[in-house]
């Protein structure tokens, strides 16, 4: 989801700039214990009508190796409680005006609609890892899709793992149905014992279901 404004590239940012994590409903209250990227300042929200941006102050101008994990940890914790539209790791803008005028105001209706569609839902990532370095097989992926379709709102190929013996399926599901999702996977795992290991991650921010436009 490209965002207007500077994203840790080009000229040095004046301090403090704002690191933007994602878009949330305007009525969200920030957890005072929430930890963001690096030596982040106090987490806060910048609101505009129905939506808000989750931000913290930063004086960084280049991403650090640990930033992605902190960025995703904060978004995943948020997604477990409220709908969230994740922004790319390293999204930094100069100030509050840039958040409002470059992000929230021009895309308000788009973001508000997407948040309504995500209400009560989060992403769950299913990983299939094959024994003996076997390559993933299409029939197995189809069986996984068929088993999870009844408890899923949407399905999508997950982000690549870089492993030739592993496949991923991203599932957008209602958080209240997480138990049903787990039971469906348990049934598959019994039939695949010794050949395929199934792992479930979530709830996560909906990285694989956010519009890219």
TORPA-4810 file (N, C-alpha, C, O; in nm, 3 decimals):
<nodes>
NODE_1_0.085_-0.118_0.000_0.000_0.000_0.000_0.089_0.124_0.000_0.126_0.170_0.108_X
NODE_2_0.126_0.179_-0.116_0.213_0.295_-0.121_0.152_0.412_-0.045_0.031_0.433_-0.050_X
NODE_3_0.237_0.487_0.025_0.191_0.598_0.106_0.265_0.724_0.066_0.388_0.721_0.056_X
NODE_4_0.195_0.835_0.041_0.263_0.960_0.011_0.351_1.000_0.128_0.317_0.975_0.244_X
NODE_5_0.462_1.061_0.100_0.551_1.106_0.206_0.681_1.031_0.201_0.696_0.935_0.125_X
NODE_6_0.776_1.074_0.281_0.910_1.018_0.280_0.911_0.886_0.355_0.854_0.877_0.464_X
NODE_7_0.976_0.783_0.300_0.980_0.652_0.361_1.125_0.609_0.383_1.172_0.511_0.325_X
NODE_8_1.195_0.684_0.468_1.333_0.650_0.504_1.425_0.647_0.383_1.518_0.566_0.380_X
NODE_9_1.402_0.731_0.281_1.489_0.736_0.165_1.520_0.881_0.135_1.441_0.970_0.168_X
NODE_10_1.634_0.905_0.072_1.668_1.040_0.031_1.726_1.120_0.145_1.805_1.069_0.224_X
NODE_11_1.686_1.246_0.152_1.745_1.338_0.248_1.716_1.296_0.391_1.615_1.231_0.419_X
NODE_12_1.804_1.335_0.482_1.788_1.305_0.624_1.663_1.373_0.677_1.634_1.489_0.646_X
NODE_13_1.588_1.297_0.758_1.466_1.351_0.815_1.499_1.442_0.932_1.593_1.416_1.007_X
NODE_14_1.421_1.546_0.949_1.440_1.627_1.067_1.376_1.556_1.185_1.273_1.490_1.169_X
NODE_15_1.435_1.568_1.303_1.386_1.497_1.420_1.299_1.589_1.505_1.327_1.709_1.512_X
NODE_16_1.194_1.535_1.569_1.147_1.399_1.546_1.047_1.391_1.432_0.959_1.476_1.419_X
NODE_17_1.062_1.291_1.350_0.963_1.262_1.247_0.863_1.162_1.305_0.871_1.128_1.423_X
NODE_18_0.770_1.115_1.224_0.670_1.019_1.271_0.682_0.888_1.194_0.679_0.886_1.071_X
NODE_19_0.696_0.782_1.268_0.694_0.647_1.211_0.548_0.602_1.211_0.481_0.607_1.315_X
NODE_20_0.499_0.559_1.095_0.358_0.521_1.082_0.347_0.370_1.064_0.406_0.313_0.973_X
NODE_21_0.272_0.306_1.153_0.261_0.160_1.154_0.144_0.110_1.071_0.157_0.014_0.995_X
NODE_22_0.029_0.175_1.085_-0.089_0.127_1.015_-0.209_0.216_1.041_-0.202_0.315_1.113_X
NODE_23_-0.319_0.177_0.979_-0.444_0.252_0.989_-0.543_0.172_1.074_-0.560_0.051_1.054_X
NODE_24_-0.607_0.240_1.168_-0.700_0.175_1.261_-0.827_0.260_1.271_-0.828_0.374_1.226_X
NODE_25_-0.934_0.205_1.331_-1.054_0.287_1.352_-1.025_0.405_1.446_-0.938_0.395_1.532_X
NODE_26_-1.096_0.513_1.428_-1.069_0.636_1.504_-1.094_0.620_1.653_-1.039_0.696_1.733_X
NODE_27_-1.177_0.525_1.693_-1.209_0.512_1.834_-1.111_0.424_1.911_-1.135_0.392_2.028_X
NODE_28_-1.002_0.385_1.848_-0.902_0.301_1.914_-0.828_0.382_2.021_-0.794_0.499_2.000_X
NODE_29_-0.804_0.319_2.136_-0.723_0.378_2.241_-0.589_0.306_2.246_-0.583_0.184_2.236_X
NODE_30_-0.480_0.382_2.260_-0.346_0.324_2.257_-0.309_0.262_2.391_-0.334_0.321_2.497_X
NODE_31_-0.250_0.144_2.387_-0.197_0.079_2.506_-0.070_0.152_2.549_0.026_0.162_2.473_X
NODE_32_-0.070_0.202_2.669_0.045_0.278_2.718_0.172_0.197_2.727_0.281_0.253_2.734_X
NODE_33_0.160_0.062_2.727_0.277_-0.025_2.735_0.326_-0.070_2.597_0.426_-0.142_2.586_X
NODE_34_0.258_-0.029_2.492_0.293_-0.074_2.357_0.434_-0.029_2.320_0.471_0.086_2.343_X
NODE_35_0.512_-0.119_2.263_0.649_-0.090_2.222_0.659_-0.093_2.071_0.623_-0.193_2.008_X
NODE_36_0.707_0.015_2.013_0.720_0.022_1.869_0.861_-0.002_1.822_0.937_-0.077_1.884_X
NODE_37_0.897_0.061_1.713_1.026_0.042_1.648_1.135_0.121_1.719_1.117_0.239_1.752_X
NODE_38_1.248_0.056_1.744_1.366_0.124_1.798_1.338_0.191_1.931_1.261_0.141_2.013_X
NODE_39_1.402_0.305_1.951_1.381_0.384_2.072_1.260_0.473_2.049_1.270_0.595_2.048_X
NODE_40_1.146_0.409_2.030_1.025_0.482_1.992_0.976_0.570_2.105_0.989_0.536_2.223_X
NODE_41_0.919_0.683_2.068_0.852_0.766_2.165_0.717_0.706_2.198_0.688_0.592_2.162_X
NODE_42_0.636_0.781_2.266_0.505_0.733_2.307_0.420_0.700_2.184_0.409_0.780_2.091_X
NODE_43_0.359_0.581_2.187_0.268_0.544_2.080_0.143_0.630_2.088_0.091_0.655_2.198_X
NODE_44_0.094_0.677_1.975_-0.027_0.758_1.976_-0.100_0.742_1.843_-0.049_0.679_1.750_X
NODE_45_-0.220_0.799_1.836_-0.297_0.794_1.712_-0.325_0.936_1.664_-0.343_1.028_1.744_X
NODE_46_-0.327_0.952_1.533_-0.367_1.077_1.470_-0.498_1.048_1.399_-0.503_0.965_1.308_X
NODE_47_-0.604_1.114_1.440_-0.739_1.081_1.394_-0.788_1.176_1.285_-0.754_1.294_1.282_X
NODE_48_-0.870_1.120_1.197_-0.942_1.199_1.098_-1.074_1.128_1.069_-1.076_1.022_1.008_X
NODE_49_-1.183_1.187_1.112_-1.316_1.131_1.094_-1.323_0.987_1.146_-1.308_0.966_1.267_X
NODE_50_-1.345_0.888_1.059_-1.366_0.750_1.105_-1.237_0.671_1.124_-1.240_0.561_1.178_X
NODE_51_-1.123_0.725_1.082_-0.999_0.647_1.081_-0.888_0.720_1.156_-0.900_0.838_1.190_X
NODE_52_-0.780_0.647_1.182_-0.665_0.705_1.251_-0.538_0.633_1.207_-0.543_0.519_1.161_X
NODE_53_-0.426_0.701_1.222_-0.295_0.640_1.195_-0.227_0.611_1.329_-0.226_0.695_1.418_X
NODE_54_-0.172_0.492_1.341_-0.098_0.453_1.460_0.049_0.493_1.438_0.113_0.444_1.345_X
NODE_55_0.102_0.581_1.525_0.235_0.640_1.502_0.316_0.645_1.630_0.264_0.629_1.740_X
NODE_56_0.448_0.668_1.613_0.536_0.704_1.723_0.643_0.798_1.667_0.669_0.798_1.547_X
NODE_57_0.704_0.877_1.753_0.810_0.967_1.708_0.937_0.887_1.682_0.961_0.784_1.745_X
NODE_58_1.019_0.935_1.588_1.144_0.869_1.556_1.242_0.972_1.502_1.201_1.070_1.440_X
NODE_59_1.371_0.949_1.525_1.474_1.031_1.460_1.558_0.947_1.365_1.667_0.988_1.324_X
NODE_60_1.506_0.828_1.329_1.576_0.741_1.235_1.563_0.794_1.092_1.465_0.859_1.057_X
NODE_61_1.663_0.765_1.011_1.648_0.790_0.867_1.687_0.668_0.785_1.686_0.673_0.662_X
NODE_62_1.721_0.559_0.852_1.744_0.431_0.782_1.688_0.318_0.868_1.706_0.320_0.990_X
NODE_63_1.623_0.221_0.807_1.570_0.107_0.884_1.684_0.026_0.944_1.792_0.018_0.886_X
NODE_64_1.659_-0.035_1.059_1.756_-0.122_1.124_1.710_-0.267_1.113_1.591_-0.292_1.092_X
NODE_65_1.803_-0.363_1.126_1.765_-0.503_1.108_1.653_-0.549_1.200_1.575_-0.637_1.163_X
NODE_66_1.644_-0.491_1.319_1.542_-0.536_1.414_1.407_-0.465_1.394_1.309_-0.499_1.460_X
NODE_67_1.402_-0.367_1.305_1.279_-0.289_1.291_1.161_-0.371_1.243_1.049_-0.353_1.291_X
NODE_68_1.184_-0.460_1.147_1.072_-0.534_1.090_1.000_-0.617_1.196_0.877_-0.620_1.200_X
NODE_69_1.076_-0.685_1.282_1.013_-0.768_1.385_0.931_-0.681_1.480_0.819_-0.717_1.516_X
NODE_70_0.986_-0.567_1.521_0.913_-0.479_1.613_0.789_-0.421_1.545_0.683_-0.410_1.607_X
NODE_71_0.803_-0.384_1.418_0.691_-0.331_1.340_0.578_-0.433_1.333_0.462_-0.400_1.358_X
NODE_72_0.611_-0.557_1.298_0.509_-0.660_1.283_0.453_-0.704_1.418_0.334_-0.736_1.428_X
NODE_73_0.536_-0.708_1.521_0.486_-0.746_1.654_0.378_-0.648_1.700_0.276_-0.689_1.754_X
NODE_74_0.401_-0.519_1.678_0.303_-0.419_1.719_0.175_-0.432_1.639_0.065_-0.424_1.696_X
NODE_75_0.186_-0.452_1.509_0.068_-0.467_1.425_-0.009_-0.594_1.457_-0.132_-0.594_1.459_X
NODE_76_0.062_-0.704_1.484_-0.006_-0.829_1.515_-0.081_-0.819_1.648_-0.192_-0.869_1.661_X
NODE_77_-0.020_-0.753_1.747_-0.088_-0.734_1.874_-0.213_-0.648_1.856_-0.315_-0.672_1.920_X
NODE_78_-0.204_-0.549_1.769_-0.319_-0.464_1.740_-0.429_-0.543_1.672_-0.547_-0.530_1.706_X
NODE_79_-0.391_-0.627_1.574_-0.489_-0.705_1.496_-0.566_-0.803_1.582_-0.677_-0.842_1.547_X
NODE_80_-0.509_-0.845_1.694_-0.578_-0.936_1.783_-0.694_-0.868_1.855_-0.782_-0.935_1.909_X
NODE_81_-0.695_-0.735_1.854_-0.797_-0.659_1.927_-0.891_-0.580_1.834_-1.012_-0.576_1.857_X
NODE_82_-0.835_-0.519_1.730_-0.913_-0.431_1.642_-0.867_-0.450_1.499_-0.756_-0.499_1.476_X
NODE_83_-0.949_-0.412_1.400_-0.903_-0.419_1.261_-0.790_-0.321_1.238_-0.790_-0.210_1.292_X
NODE_84_-0.692_-0.360_1.156_-0.579_-0.274_1.126_-0.535_-0.297_0.982_-0.534_-0.410_0.934_X
NODE_85_-0.499_-0.189_0.914_-0.440_-0.196_0.780_-0.291_-0.168_0.794_-0.253_-0.053_0.817_X
NODE_86_-0.206_-0.269_0.780_-0.062_-0.249_0.800_0.000_-0.168_0.687_-0.033_-0.187_0.571_X
NODE_87_0.091_-0.079_0.723_0.172_-0.007_0.626_0.311_-0.070_0.621_0.350_-0.140_0.714_X
NODE_88_0.387_-0.048_0.513_0.518_-0.111_0.501_0.613_-0.071_0.613_0.609_0.043_0.660_X
NODE_89_0.698_-0.163_0.654_0.801_-0.132_0.752_0.890_-0.020_0.698_0.932_-0.024_0.583_X
NODE_90_0.917_0.079_0.782_1.000_0.191_0.739_0.924_0.310_0.687_0.984_0.401_0.630_X
NODE_91_0.792_0.313_0.706_0.712_0.426_0.661_0.728_0.541_0.759_0.677_0.536_0.871_X
NODE_92_0.798_0.645_0.718_0.824_0.761_0.802_0.784_0.887_0.726_0.816_0.902_0.608_X
NODE_93_0.714_0.977_0.794_0.673_1.105_0.735_0.721_1.217_0.826_0.748_1.194_0.943_X
NODE_94_0.732_1.339_0.773_0.794_1.446_0.852_0.716_1.489_0.975_0.776_1.520_1.078_X
NODE_95_0.582_1.491_0.966_0.507_1.549_1.076_0.359_1.510_1.068_0.317_1.436_0.979_X
NODE_96_0.281_1.561_1.164_0.139_1.532_1.173_0.065_1.575_1.047_-0.026_1.505_1.000_X
NODE_97_0.103_1.691_0.992_0.035_1.741_0.872_0.052_1.644_0.756_-0.040_1.626_0.676_X
NODE_98_0.169_1.580_0.746_0.192_1.484_0.637_0.104_1.361_0.653_0.057_1.305_0.554_X
NODE_99_0.081_1.319_0.777_-0.008_1.206_0.802_-0.150_1.241_0.759_-0.217_1.162_0.691_X
NODE_100_-0.196_1.358_0.798_-0.333_1.398_0.767_-0.351_1.426_0.618_-0.441_1.371_0.555_X
NODE_101_-0.266_1.512_0.563_-0.287_1.559_0.426_-0.238_1.461_0.321_-0.290_1.459_0.209_X
NODE_102_-0.139_1.378_0.355_-0.086_1.285_0.256_-0.141_1.145_0.266_-0.121_1.063_0.176_X
NODE_103_-0.212_1.115_0.376_-0.254_0.977_0.399_-0.401_0.967_0.438_-0.480_0.905_0.366_X
NODE_104_-0.439_1.025_0.550_-0.573_1.004_0.603_-0.683_1.074_0.524_-0.786_1.014_0.493_X
NODE_105_-0.663_1.199_0.492_-0.768_1.274_0.424_-0.794_1.223_0.282_-0.910_1.198_0.247_X
NODE_106_-0.690_1.208_0.198_-0.718_1.166_0.059_-0.768_1.022_0.046_-0.830_0.988_-0.054_X
NODE_107_-0.740_0.938_0.146_-0.779_0.796_0.133_-0.878_0.754_0.242_-0.892_0.636_0.272_X
NODE_108_-0.945_0.852_0.300_-1.035_0.823_0.411_-1.139_0.718_0.376_-1.153_0.618_0.447_X
NODE_109_-1.212_0.738_0.268_-1.323_0.648_0.235_-1.272_0.507_0.205_-1.334_0.408_0.246_X
NODE_110_-1.160_0.498_0.134_-1.101_0.368_0.101_-1.061_0.293_0.229_-1.092_0.175_0.245_X
NODE_111_-0.991_0.364_0.319_-0.946_0.300_0.443_-1.063_0.264_0.533_-1.064_0.156_0.594_X
NODE_112_-1.162_0.353_0.543_-1.277_0.326_0.629_-1.352_0.202_0.581_-1.394_0.119_0.662_X
NODE_113_-1.369_0.190_0.450_-1.437_0.073_0.393_-1.359_-0.056_0.422_-1.417_-0.158_0.459_X
NODE_114_-1.227_-0.050_0.404_-1.144_-0.169_0.428_-1.147_-0.210_0.575_-1.150_-0.330_0.605_X
NODE_115_-1.147_-0.114_0.665_-1.152_-0.146_0.807_-1.286_-0.209_0.846_-1.290_-0.300_0.929_X
NODE_116_-1.393_-0.162_0.785_-1.524_-0.222_0.813_-1.526_-0.368_0.767_-1.583_-0.453_0.835_X
NODE_117_-1.463_-0.397_0.653_-1.459_-0.534_0.602_-1.374_-0.625_0.691_-1.394_-0.746_0.693_X
NODE_118_-1.278_-0.566_0.764_-1.190_-0.645_0.850_-1.241_-0.657_0.993_-1.179_-0.725_1.075_X
NODE_119_-1.352_-0.594_1.025_-1.404_-0.597_1.161_-1.422_-0.741_1.209_-1.491_-0.821_1.146_X
NODE_120_-1.359_-0.773_1.323_-1.370_-0.907_1.380_-1.285_-1.012_1.311_-1.294_-1.130_1.345_X
NODE_121_-1.203_-0.972_1.215_-1.122_-1.066_1.139_-0.973_-1.038_1.154_-0.933_-0.926_1.187_X
NODE_122_-0.893_-1.140_1.131_-0.747_-1.127_1.130_-0.690_-1.230_1.034_-0.761_-1.320_0.988_X
NODE_123_-0.564_-1.215_1.003_-0.497_-1.313_0.917_-0.439_-1.426_1.002_-0.388_-1.404_1.111_X
NODE_124_-0.450_-1.546_0.948_-0.383_-1.663_1.005_-0.298_-1.724_0.893_-0.344_-1.739_0.780_X
NODE_125_-0.175_-1.757_0.925_-0.083_-1.809_0.824_-0.058_-1.957_0.851_-0.013_-1.995_0.959_X
NODE_126_-0.088_-2.040_0.751_-0.069_-2.185_0.763_0.055_-2.224_0.682_0.068_-2.188_0.565_X
NODE_127_0.144_-2.296_0.746_0.267_-2.338_0.680_0.271_-2.490_0.668_0.251_-2.561_0.766_X
NODE_128_0.298_-2.537_0.548_0.316_-2.680_0.522_0.465_-2.704_0.500_0.525_-2.648_0.408_X
NODE_129_0.524_-2.788_0.585_0.666_-2.821_0.566_0.677_-2.971_0.545_0.632_-3.051_0.626_X
NODE_130_0.740_-3.007_0.433_0.749_-3.147_0.392_0.872_-3.215_0.451_0.977_-3.154_0.469_X
NODE_131_0.857_-3.344_0.480_0.968_-3.425_0.528_1.061_-3.458_0.412_1.019_-3.458_0.296_X
NODE_132_1.187_-3.485_0.443_1.286_-3.530_0.344_1.303_-3.434_0.229_1.329_-3.475_0.116_X
NODE_133_1.289_-3.303_0.257_1.313_-3.199_0.156_1.225_-3.214_0.032_1.261_-3.169_-0.077_X
NODE_134_1.109_-3.278_0.049_1.017_-3.295_-0.063_0.957_-3.160_-0.103_0.933_-3.075_-0.018_X
NODE_135_0.935_-3.140_-0.232_0.872_-3.016_-0.279_0.722_-3.017_-0.249_0.659_-3.122_-0.250_X
NODE_136_0.666_-2.900_-0.222_0.520_-2.891_-0.204_0.446_-2.944_-0.326_0.490_-2.927_-0.439_X
NODE_137_0.332_-3.008_-0.301_0.251_-3.067_-0.409_0.117_-2.996_-0.418_0.053_-2.967_-0.317_X
NODE_138_0.076_-2.970_-0.540_-0.049_-2.898_-0.564_-0.171_-2.967_-0.503_-0.256_-2.898_-0.447_X
NODE_139_-0.183_-3.101_-0.510_-0.300_-3.166_-0.448_-0.309_-3.141_-0.298_-0.419_-3.130_-0.243_X
NODE_140_-0.194_-3.131_-0.230_-0.195_-3.103_-0.087_-0.245_-2.962_-0.059_-0.322_-2.940_0.035_X
NODE_141_-0.201_-2.868_-0.139_-0.245_-2.729_-0.122_-0.395_-2.719_-0.148_-0.467_-2.649_-0.076_X
NODE_142_-0.443_-2.789_-0.251_-0.588_-2.788_-0.279_-0.667_-2.848_-0.163_-0.773_-2.797_-0.128_X
NODE_143_-0.616_-2.955_-0.105_-0.683_-3.018_0.009_-0.689_-2.922_0.127_-0.788_-2.917_0.200_X
NODE_144_-0.581_-2.846_0.147_-0.577_-2.747_0.254_-0.680_-2.637_0.230_-0.752_-2.598_0.322_X
NODE_145_-0.687_-2.589_0.107_-0.784_-2.484_0.072_-0.927_-2.534_0.095_-1.009_-2.462_0.151_X
NODE_146_-0.955_-2.657_0.052_-1.090_-2.712_0.068_-1.127_-2.729_0.216_-1.242_-2.708_0.254_X
NODE_147_-1.030_-2.767_0.297_-1.057_-2.789_0.439_-1.082_-2.658_0.513_-1.162_-2.654_0.607_X
NODE_148_-1.013_-2.550_0.470_-1.023_-2.423_0.543_-1.128_-2.328_0.486_-1.166_-2.232_0.553_X
NODE_149_-1.173_-2.352_0.364_-1.270_-2.261_0.301_-1.396_-2.239_0.386_-1.444_-2.126_0.392_X
NODE_150_-1.452_-2.343_0.451_-1.575_-2.321_0.528_-1.559_-2.227_0.647_-1.657_-2.169_0.693_X
NODE_151_-1.437_-2.212_0.698_-1.416_-2.126_0.816_-1.338_-1.999_0.781_-1.291_-1.928_0.870_X
NODE_152_-1.325_-1.971_0.652_-1.245_-1.857_0.608_-1.330_-1.757_0.532_-1.424_-1.794_0.462_X
NODE_153_-1.296_-1.629_0.546_-1.358_-1.525_0.466_-1.288_-1.514_0.331_-1.353_-1.495_0.228_X
NODE_154_-1.157_-1.527_0.332_-1.076_-1.522_0.210_-0.952_-1.606_0.229_-0.908_-1.629_0.341_X
NODE_155_-0.896_-1.653_0.116_-0.772_-1.730_0.116_-0.678_-1.671_0.013_-0.722_-1.619_-0.090_X
NODE_156_-0.548_-1.678_0.041_-0.450_-1.623_-0.052_-0.318_-1.696_-0.034_-0.289_-1.742_0.077_X
NODE_157_-0.237_-1.710_-0.139_-0.103_-1.765_-0.121_-0.026_-1.679_-0.021_-0.026_-1.556_-0.032_X
NODE_158_0.040_-1.742_0.074_0.115_-1.668_0.174_0.247_-1.618_0.119_0.291_-1.658_0.012_X
NODE_159_0.310_-1.529_0.195_0.440_-1.476_0.155_0.542_-1.590_0.145_0.543_-1.679_0.230_X
NODE_160_0.628_-1.588_0.044_0.727_-1.697_0.027_0.818_-1.710_0.148_0.851_-1.612_0.214_X
NODE_161_0.859_-1.834_0.175_0.948_-1.860_0.288_1.094_-1.867_0.246_1.184_-1.855_0.330_X
NODE_162_1.118_-1.886_0.117_1.255_-1.905_0.070_1.299_-2.050_0.081_1.412_-2.082_0.043_X
NODE_163_1.215_-2.139_0.129_1.247_-2.281_0.142_1.176_-2.359_0.032_1.059_-2.334_0.003_X
NODE_164_1.246_-2.452_-0.030_1.187_-2.530_-0.140_1.093_-2.639_-0.089_1.014_-2.692_-0.166_X
NODE_165_1.102_-2.672_0.042_1.018_-2.778_0.096_0.898_-2.724_0.174_0.834_-2.798_0.249_X
NODE_166_0.869_-2.595_0.156_0.765_-2.531_0.238_0.670_-2.450_0.151_0.711_-2.384_0.056_X
NODE_167_0.542_-2.456_0.186_0.440_-2.373_0.120_0.358_-2.305_0.228_0.351_-2.353_0.342_X
NODE_168_0.298_-2.192_0.193_0.216_-2.118_0.289_0.081_-2.082_0.228_0.069_-2.059_0.108_X
NODE_169_-0.019_-2.077_0.314_-0.151_-2.030_0.275_-0.195_-1.926_0.378_-0.196_-1.953_0.498_X
NODE_170_-0.232_-1.807_0.329_-0.282_-1.701_0.416_-0.434_-1.711_0.423_-0.501_-1.726_0.321_X
NODE_171_-0.486_-1.703_0.544_-0.629_-1.718_0.569_-0.681_-1.595_0.641_-0.629_-1.557_0.746_X
NODE_172_-0.782_-1.532_0.585_-0.851_-1.424_0.655_-0.975_-1.485_0.717_-1.064_-1.533_0.647_X
NODE_173_-0.981_-1.482_0.851_-1.091_-1.550_0.921_-1.136_-1.468_1.040_-1.062_-1.384_1.091_X
NODE_174_-1.258_-1.493_1.083_-1.308_-1.429_1.204_-1.231_-1.483_1.324_-1.213_-1.604_1.336_X
NODE_175_-1.187_-1.394_1.411_-1.109_-1.438_1.526_-1.189_-1.532_1.617_-1.131_-1.618_1.684_X
NODE_176_-1.320_-1.517_1.619_-1.402_-1.604_1.704_-1.406_-1.748_1.651_-1.449_-1.839_1.721_X
NODE_177_-1.360_-1.769_1.525_-1.362_-1.902_1.467_-1.222_-1.965_1.464_-1.199_-2.064_1.393_X
NODE_178_-1.131_-1.910_1.541_-0.994_-1.963_1.542_-0.992_-2.110_1.586_-0.913_-2.189_1.535_X
NODE_179_-1.079_-2.146_1.679_-1.084_-2.285_1.724_-1.125_-2.379_1.613_-1.072_-2.490_1.602_X
NODE_180_-1.221_-2.337_1.529_-1.263_-2.420_1.416_-1.149_-2.435_1.316_-1.130_-2.542_1.258_X
NODE_181_-1.074_-2.329_1.297_-0.958_-2.334_1.207_-0.856_-2.435_1.258_-0.803_-2.515_1.180_X
NODE_182_-0.829_-2.431_1.386_-0.733_-2.524_1.445_-0.779_-2.669_1.431_-0.699_-2.758_1.402_X
NODE_183_-0.910_-2.692_1.453_-0.960_-2.830_1.443_-0.952_-2.882_1.300_-0.921_-3.000_1.279_X
NODE_184_-0.980_-2.797_1.203_-0.969_-2.839_1.063_-0.825_-2.877_1.030_-0.801_-2.974_0.958_X
NODE_185_-0.730_-2.802_1.082_-0.589_-2.833_1.058_-0.547_-2.960_1.130_-0.467_-3.038_1.078_X
NODE_186_-0.599_-2.981_1.250_-0.566_-3.103_1.324_-0.609_-3.228_1.246_-0.538_-3.329_1.243_X
NODE_187_-0.727_-3.220_1.184_-0.776_-3.334_1.105_-0.683_-3.363_0.988_-0.651_-3.479_0.961_X
NODE_188_-0.642_-3.258_0.917_-0.547_-3.276_0.806_-0.414_-3.331_0.857_-0.357_-3.420_0.795_X
NODE_189_-0.366_-3.277_0.968_-0.235_-3.317_1.020_-0.232_-3.466_1.054_-0.129_-3.532_1.036_X
NODE_190_-0.343_-3.518_1.102_-0.348_-3.661_1.133_-0.326_-3.746_1.008_-0.254_-3.846_1.012_X
NODE_191_-0.387_-3.704_0.897_-0.372_-3.780_0.773_-0.236_-3.763_0.709_-0.191_-3.848_0.631_X
NODE_192_-0.168_-3.652_0.741_-0.038_-3.622_0.681_0.079_-3.653_0.775_0.194_-3.619_0.745_X
NODE_193_0.051_-3.714_0.886_0.156_-3.740_0.986_0.274_-3.813_0.924_0.257_-3.912_0.853_X
NODE_194_0.394_-3.763_0.953_0.516_-3.823_0.901_0.556_-3.774_0.763_0.669_-3.796_0.720_X
NODE_195_0.464_-3.706_0.693_0.495_-3.656_0.559_0.494_-3.504_0.552_0.580_-3.443_0.488_X
NODE_196_0.396_-3.442_0.619_0.385_-3.296_0.618_0.362_-3.247_0.761_0.277_-3.299_0.833_X
NODE_197_0.439_-3.146_0.800_0.417_-3.079_0.929_0.337_-2.952_0.903_0.375_-2.871_0.818_X
NODE_198_0.227_-2.934_0.975_0.144_-2.815_0.962_0.167_-2.723_1.081_0.167_-2.767_1.196_X
NODE_199_0.188_-2.594_1.051_0.205_-2.495_1.158_0.110_-2.379_1.133_0.089_-2.338_1.018_X
NODE_200_0.052_-2.326_1.240_-0.043_-2.216_1.231_0.011_-2.097_1.308_0.052_-2.109_1.423_X
NODE_201_0.010_-1.979_1.242_0.055_-1.855_1.305_-0.062_-1.756_1.305_-0.130_-1.740_1.203_X
NODE_202_-0.085_-1.690_1.416_-0.189_-1.589_1.419_-0.255_-1.581_1.555_-0.231_-1.664_1.642_X
NODE_203_-0.340_-1.479_1.573_-0.384_-1.383_1.470_-0.275_-1.283_1.434_-0.196_-1.241_1.519_X
NODE_204_-0.272_-1.246_1.306_-0.174_-1.152_1.252_-0.246_-1.036_1.186_-0.365_-1.045_1.153_X
NODE_205_-0.174_-0.927_1.166_-0.227_-0.819_1.081_-0.245_-0.875_0.940_-0.170_-0.964_0.899_X
NODE_206_-0.342_-0.824_0.865_-0.375_-0.885_0.734_-0.280_-0.841_0.621_-0.321_-0.777_0.525_X
NODE_207_-0.152_-0.878_0.636_-0.051_-0.838_0.538_-0.084_-0.885_0.396_-0.057_-0.814_0.299_X
NODE_208_-0.142_-1.004_0.385_-0.169_-1.062_0.254_-0.306_-1.024_0.198_-0.345_-1.073_0.092_X
NODE_209_-0.379_-0.937_0.268_-0.513_-0.901_0.223_-0.534_-0.750_0.218_-0.648_-0.704_0.211_X
NODE_210_-0.426_-0.674_0.220_-0.435_-0.529_0.211_-0.420_-0.487_0.065_-0.327_-0.532_-0.001_X
NODE_211_-0.508_-0.403_0.012_-0.496_-0.358_-0.127_-0.360_-0.293_-0.151_-0.308_-0.223_-0.064_X
NODE_212_-0.303_-0.317_-0.270_-0.171_-0.262_-0.301_-0.181_-0.130_-0.375_-0.080_-0.063_-0.394_X
NODE_213_-0.301_-0.092_-0.418_-0.317_0.031_-0.496_-0.315_0.156_-0.414_-0.328_0.266_-0.467_X
</nodes>
